[in-house]
Amino acid sequence: MYLLARTLKNRLVSSIVYILSGVGFLELYIALYPSLSKEIQAYDQLAKAFPEALMKAFGIEELIFTSFEGYVATEHFSFIWPLLIIFMTLGFAASTLAGEIERRTLGLTLSQPISRTSIYFTKYLAGVLIILAFTLASIYSVVPLAALHGVSIQVSHFWSMTVLGFCFGLCMLSLGFAMSAIFSERSHVSMAAGGLLVGMYVLRIVAGLKDSWKDIEYASIFHYLNTSKALLRGELVGQDIAVLLGASVLLTLLGWVIFVQRDVAV
């Protein structure tokens, strides 16, 4: 419990900053929506002019501004929100394992009567708790904020987005921990994980350019962050959740195996 509390304390300030940023962006879009909704027809006409490949690149299957859910799915949850949780989780993972190796402070923890397995999964649990707090605050805060601005919403749809967002965040955390177990410097973790994610993002774009290339989008983790279905229809695609959770388990186990076997300079 001490290690868990210490890990959470060390990341408290940065976690609060990310949570407030997520809530702040959501508040901005909610506050703007009443005035934007007056020009809703113009926005819908503009949406129809967007190339299909461009919409797919941002994970947008349906560009609909006639509802708040469609508006916020396009403007916030297809780009800004994923970036926030990616930066938060990769930053946490890089600082927690590779960062401590780089600072040569992990040796002190390893000298305690606690196994490497306990250290790894306790730190991972801290990350899970931070993701849970972030997703709940940055998504479900829409309920009081929408009420404050008199915006009508489908509450259940945002619950679906919260579940999907948590699963995506868990996958990003697991990727970060796997990379952090491999490398001994935070910058290397960021470059490796960031490069992989950029490559997956490019795959998603390329998949929309030709029908014959469509299947390669399944190799991109962003394909499974289907914000449009979650927010517009309140649907959770079982395959998307299964892939995100399955990838999380595999990456977490990979990181654990590497961490318990590697040499750590003290």
Disulfide bonds with the S-S distance in Angstrom:
none
